[in-house]
Amino acid sequence: MRKALTIMSVLLLCANLPLWLRIQPVKAVGTVYIKPDGSVDPPGTPIQKTGDNYLFTGDISASIIVQKSNIVLDGAGHLLQGSGIEDGIDLSGLADVTVKNVVIKTFDYGIYVFSSSRITISGNTIMNNNGGIWLKESTDNLVNGNRIKENYLDGIYIWSSSNNTISQNNVEDNPYGISPYYCSDDRIFHNNFVNNTDSVNPNEPADVWDDGYPSGGNYWSDYIGIDLKRGSTQNEAGSDGIGDTVYFVDPANNDRFPLMKPYAGPHDIGITWFSMSKTIVGQGYSLPASVKIVNYGEQLESFNLAIKANSTTIQTMPVTLTGRNSTAVSLLCPTSGLAKGSYSVSAYATPVPSETDTLDNTRSGGYVFVSIAGDVNADKKVDLKDVFAVGKAYGSRLGDPRYDPNLDINSDRIIDLKDYFIVCKNYGQSW
């Protein structure tokens, strides 16, 4: 029934699709079979057989029906392309088959698994099909590390299946990210569901949508929760990269530990904010800065935190952070080594071993202007305007409405005689 509805939907709705979603037919060249005896038919297909390993040696414009168990089908990054009607790779009635490293486009379903077990689908790119992966009446399979994007219906569709593991997939820009129907005990975690029209379209299956704490659940781009707490009940102080409230799947299911950023592996640190209290600092005086760092992984990590002005490191400190934890660091960064002028200031956490997502290891804090101590308005001179500004704020402390960090020249959180003396000492200087 699902197959008939899929094809009918395409025929009725294709004309109304945006151009980027339309199935673009290619010339069909038939069907490739990996036969029960291990042979490849037709013989001229660019698939090299070595024992039970089948390696693509070129692109293929056909569907593949696998009729042999206990094999590895490795696309080696090559394209498998269809006409939009047939399935890309058909795995029916099989066991212990691995499909990996294939780019699969313009089929009905990219990979169709029926009445099979111990199938591994890993490292594939499955896009521009009517649907990505369909598991039907199948158990104990692994769908791991695939990119499933821009398909017309479901990214992953699971029908009457159980004990499957769906993990570490990037499922993007599909009408439905994942649709489990009449399923039980499937484990769905560490996936990134990004910009799908509906992240999940379940039929109240009894599935498991996270890997517990501290491992966590999935990243959902439509999750609107916050991360101010940590711990297995999210009631301890400090962020841990897991949302403080559950992600609602359906009345029978929740992702109890939704991830706050896309899953990037077990070793992952990131800077969530970086701020400087000043935009103007006297040369030779300290620039106060604050950094918050989250350890999104489960292991203890040690790394260095550096504050940079343009490409010059002005402060470093070692940081050790336990798994699923965060820390806020305050630093006083010296400026004696900086020439006068404007600088872009950033915080940088050195990547930890095996870290793959390093984009959030750097965070900009904005710009600071380094000038003569006492030039509190950044006009490159110390004059009556600066004297008047410090005098007007004299006696104010951090938290006082009159307090301005740029006027607190020595960064001791009070504007007093010490600051006034610095202005007067440098009065009349310019550059």
C-alpha positions in Angstrom: 0.0 0.0 0.0 2.8 2.4 0.9 4.5 1.8 -2.5 1.3 2.4 -4.4 0.6 5.6 -2.5 4.2 6.8 -3.1 4.0 6.4 -6.9 0.5 7.9 -7.1 1.6 10.9 -5.0 4.5 11.5 -7.4 2.3 11.3 -10.5 -0.3 13.7 -9.0 2.0 16.2 -7.3 5.2 16.3 -9.3 3.9 19.1 -11.6 3.5 21.3 -8.5 6.9 20.7 -7.0 9.5 23.5 -6.9 12.1 22.9 -9.6 14.8 21.9 -7.1 12.6 19.1 -5.8 11.5 17.6 -9.1 12.7 14.2 -10.0 14.8 14.6 -13.1 14.5 11.3 -15.2 17.6 9.7 -16.5 17.9 7.1 -19.2 17.2 3.7 -17.6 19.5 0.9 -18.4 17.7 -1.9 -16.6 18.4 -3.6 -13.3 21.6 -4.9 -11.9 21.5 -8.2 -9.9 23.9 -9.5 -7.4 22.7 -13.1 -7.8 22.5 -15.9 -5.2 25.6 -17.5 -6.6 27.5 -14.1 -6.2 27.7 -13.2 -9.8 26.9 -9.7 -11.1 24.4 -9.5 -13.9 24.8 -7.9 -16.4 28.5 -8.8 -16.5 29.6 -5.4 -17.8 28.4 -3.5 -14.7 31.2 -1.4 -13.2 31.2 -3.5 -10.0 34.4 -5.3 -9.0 33.9 -8.5 -7.0 36.6 -9.7 -4.6 35.3 -12.5 -2.5 32.2 -11.2 -0.7 33.1 -7.5 -1.4 31.5 -5.7 -4.3 33.2 -2.4 -5.2 31.8 0.2 -7.6 34.4 1.2 -10.2 32.2 3.8 -11.8 28.8 5.5 -11.7 25.7 3.3 -12.4 22.4 4.4 -13.9 20.2 1.4 -12.8 18.7 -0.1 -9.7 20.4 -2.9 -7.9 18.7 -6.0 -6.5 20.8 -7.9 -4.1 19.9 -11.6 -3.8 22.9 -12.8 -1.8 23.5 -12.5 2.0 26.8 -11.9 3.8 28.3 -9.4 1.4 29.6 -5.8 1.4 28.5 -3.4 -1.3 30.9 -0.4 -1.4 30.0 2.5 -3.7 33.5 4.1 -3.2 31.8 7.5 -3.5 30.3 6.7 -7.0 26.8 7.7 -8.1 23.8 5.3 -8.4 21.1 7.0 -10.3 17.6 6.0 -11.3 14.5 7.1 -13.2 12.3 7.9 -10.1 10.2 4.7 -10.2 12.3 1.8 -9.0 14.1 1.5 -5.7 17.8 2.2 -5.7 19.1 -0.8 -3.8 16.7 -3.6 -2.9 17.6 -5.7 0.1 14.8 -8.3 0.5 15.0 -11.5 2.5 18.6 -11.1 3.3 21.0 -11.1 6.3 24.4 -9.6 7.1 24.7 -7.2 4.1 26.5 -3.9 4.3 25.8 -1.0 1.9 28.2 1.9 2.3 29.7 4.9 0.5 27.1 5.1 -2.3 25.6 8.4 -3.6 22.0 7.4 -4.4 19.7 9.8 -6.4 16.4 9.9 -8.2 14.8 6.6 -7.2 11.5 5.8 -5.5 13.2 4.8 -2.3 17.0 5.1 -2.2 17.4 1.9 -0.2 14.6 -0.6 0.4 15.0 -3.2 3.1 12.2 -5.9 3.4 12.1 -8.9 5.7 15.8 -8.6 6.4 18.1 -8.6 9.4 21.6 -7.4 10.4 21.7 -5.0 7.4 24.2 -2.2 7.8 23.6 1.0 5.9 26.5 3.4 6.5 28.2 6.4 5.0 25.8 6.9 2.1 24.4 10.1 0.6 20.8 9.6 -0.3 19.1 12.5 -1.9 16.5 13.7 -4.4 14.5 10.4 -4.2 10.9 10.1 -3.4 12.0 8.7 -0.1 15.4 8.0 1.5 15.5 4.7 3.4 12.6 2.3 3.9 12.8 -0.5 6.5 9.9 -2.8 6.3 9.2 -5.8 8.5 12.9 -6.0 9.3 14.8 -6.4 12.6 18.3 -5.9 14.1 19.5 -3.5 11.4 21.9 -0.5 11.7 21.4 2.8 9.8 24.4 4.8 10.7 26.4 7.9 9.5 24.3 8.6 6.4 23.4 11.9 4.9 19.7 11.8 3.8 18.5 15.0 2.3 16.1 16.7 0.0 13.9 13.7 -0.6 10.3 14.2 -1.6 8.6 12.2 1.2 10.4 10.7 4.2 14.1 10.7 5.0 13.7 7.4 6.9 10.5 5.4 6.9 10.2 2.4 9.2 7.2 0.0 8.9 6.4 -2.8 11.3 10.0 -3.2 12.3 11.8 -3.6 15.6 15.2 -3.6 17.3 16.8 -1.4 14.7 19.4 1.2 15.5 19.2 4.5 13.8 22.1 6.7 14.8 24.5 9.5 13.7 22.6 10.3 10.5 22.2 13.8 9.1 18.6 14.0 7.9 18.0 17.3 6.2 15.4 19.2 4.2 12.8 16.4 3.8 9.1 16.8 4.3 9.3 14.2 7.1 12.7 13.5 8.8 11.7 10.1 10.2 8.4 8.2 10.1 8.2 5.0 12.3 4.8 3.2 11.9 3.8 0.1 14.0 7.3 -0.4 15.3 8.8 -1.3 18.7 12.1 -1.1 20.4 14.0 0.7 17.7 16.7 2.9 19.1 16.9 6.3 17.5 19.7 8.6 18.9 22.6 10.9 17.9 20.9 11.9 14.7 20.7 15.4 13.4 17.2 16.3 12.1 17.7 19.6 10.4 15.2 21.8 8.5 12.7 19.0 7.7 9.1 20.3 7.4 8.2 17.8 10.2 11.1 16.3 12.0 9.1 13.2 13.0 5.9 11.7 11.8 5.2 8.7 14.1 2.3 6.4 14.7 2.9 6.2 18.4 5.5 3.4 18.2 7.1 2.1 21.4 10.6 3.2 20.3 13.5 4.6 22.3 14.5 8.2 21.2 17.7 8.7 23.2 20.7 6.9 24.5 20.2 7.9 28.1 22.3 10.3 30.1 25.0 11.5 29.6 25.1 10.1 26.0 22.0 12.1 25.0 19.3 11.9 22.3 19.0 13.6 18.9 19.4 17.1 17.6 16.1 18.6 16.4 16.4 22.0 14.6 12.8 22.8 15.7 13.5 22.2 19.4 12.9 25.4 21.3 14.2 24.5 24.8 17.1 26.0 26.7 20.2 24.7 28.4 20.8 26.2 31.8 20.9 22.9 33.8 22.7 19.6 33.7 22.4 16.1 35.1 20.2 13.1 34.5 17.2 15.0 35.8 18.4 18.4 34.4 18.3 20.0 37.9 21.9 20.7 38.6 23.5 24.1 37.9 25.4 24.5 34.7 24.9 23.7 31.0 25.7 20.3 29.5 24.7 20.6 25.9 21.4 18.9 26.5 18.0 20.7 26.6 16.4 21.1 30.0 13.1 19.9 28.7 12.1 16.9 26.6 11.5 16.9 22.9 7.9 15.8 22.3 7.7 13.1 19.7 4.1 11.9 20.2 1.8 11.1 23.2 3.7 7.8 23.8 7.3 9.0 23.2 9.7 11.7 24.0 13.4 12.4 23.4 14.3 12.8 27.0 17.7 14.4 26.3 17.6 16.5 23.1 20.9 17.8 22.0 21.5 21.6 21.8 23.8 21.4 18.8 24.2 18.8 16.0 25.9 15.6 17.2 29.5 15.6 16.1 30.9 12.6 18.0 31.9 11.7 21.5 34.7 14.3 21.7 33.4 17.8 21.2 33.9 21.1 23.0 32.6 24.5 22.1 32.6 28.1 23.2 29.0 29.3 23.6 29.7 32.9 24.4 32.6 35.3 24.7 32.3 38.9 25.9 34.6 41.8 26.7 33.5 44.5 29.1 35.4 47.2 27.3 35.6 48.5 23.7 38.4 51.0 24.6 41.5 50.0 26.6 44.6 51.9 27.6 47.8 50.5 26.1 49.5 48.4 28.8 46.3 48.0 30.9 44.2 44.8 31.1 41.2 43.9 28.9 38.6 42.0 31.0 37.1 39.1 29.1 34.6 36.3 29.9 34.2 33.0 28.1 31.8 30.1 28.5 32.8 26.6 27.3 30.7 23.5 27.1 32.0 19.9 26.9 29.4 18.2 24.8 31.1 14.8 25.2 31.1 12.3 28.0 34.8 12.2 28.7 37.1 14.4 30.7 38.9 16.8 28.3 41.9 19.0 28.8 42.7 21.9 26.3 44.0 25.4 26.2 41.9 28.6 25.9 43.5 31.5 24.1 42.4 35.1 23.7 43.6 36.6 20.4 43.7 40.2 19.2 43.7 39.8 15.4 46.2 36.9 15.1 48.2 37.8 18.3 47.6 35.7 21.4 47.4 38.0 24.4 46.3 35.5 27.0 46.2 31.7 27.5 45.1 29.4 30.2 44.7 25.6 30.5 41.2 24.2 31.0 40.1 20.8 32.2 36.4 20.0 31.9 34.5 16.9 32.9 32.0 15.3 30.5 28.6 17.0 29.9 29.7 20.0 31.8 30.4 23.7 31.3 32.6 26.4 32.8 32.7 30.2 32.8 36.2 31.7 32.7 37.1 35.3 33.5 40.4 36.6 32.3 42.4 39.9 32.4 44.2 40.1 29.1 47.3 42.2 28.9 47.7 44.7 26.1 51.3 45.8 26.6 52.4 43.9 23.5 49.8 45.5 21.2 50.4 48.6 19.1 47.8 51.3 19.3 44.8 50.7 16.9 41.7 48.6 16.5 41.6 44.9 17.0 39.2 42.1 16.4 39.3 40.0 19.6 38.3 36.3 19.7 38.5 33.3 22.0 39.9 30.0 20.8 39.8 26.5 22.4 42.3 24.1 21.0 40.6 21.0 19.6 40.7 17.9 21.8 41.8 14.6 20.3 39.4 13.1 17.8 37.2 16.2 17.7 35.6 16.7 14.3 33.5 19.8 14.7 35.9 22.7 15.4 33.7 25.5 14.1 32.5 26.5 17.5 36.0 26.3 19.1 36.4 29.9 18.0 34.1 32.8 18.9 34.4 36.5 18.2 34.0 39.0 21.0 33.9 42.1 18.8 36.4 44.9 18.5 38.5 46.8 21.0 40.4 50.0 20.4 43.9 50.3 22.1 44.9 53.9 22.7 46.8 56.0 25.2 45.7 55.3 28.7 43.1 58.0 29.5 41.8 58.3 26.0 38.4 57.1 27.0 36.5 58.3 23.9 38.9 56.8 21.3 39.7 60.1 19.6 43.5 59.4 19.8 44.2 62.1 22.4 43.7 62.8 26.1 42.0 66.1 26.6 39.3 67.8 28.6 36.6 65.5 27.1 38.3 62.6 28.8 38.8 64.4 32.1 35.1 65.4 32.1 33.9 61.9 31.3 35.9 60.3 34.1 34.9 63.0 36.5 31.2 62.7 35.7 31.4 58.9 36.5 33.6 59.4 39.5 32.7 57.1 42.4 30.5 54.7 40.4 31.0 51.0 40.7 30.2 47.9 38.6 26.4 47.7 38.6 25.9 51.4 39.1 24.0 53.1 36.2 26.8 55.7 35.9 29.5 53.0 35.6 31.1 52.7 32.2 33.8 50.0 31.9 35.7 52.2 29.4 36.1 54.8 32.1 37.4 52.3 34.6 40.9 52.5 33.1 42.6 50.1 35.5 39.7 47.6 35.5 39.2 47.4 39.2 35.4 47.8 38.9 35.3 51.3 40.4 36.0 54.7 38.9 38.0 56.5 41.5 41.1 58.6 42.0 43.4 56.0 40.4 41.5 56.4 37.1 41.4 60.1 37.4 45.1 60.2 38.1 45.9 58.2 34.9 43.9 60.7 32.8 45.6 63.7 34.3 49.0 62.0 34.0 48.6 61.6 30.2 46.7 64.8 29.6 47.7 66.5 26.4 49.2 63.3 24.8 48.0 62.3 21.3 49.0 60.0 18.5 
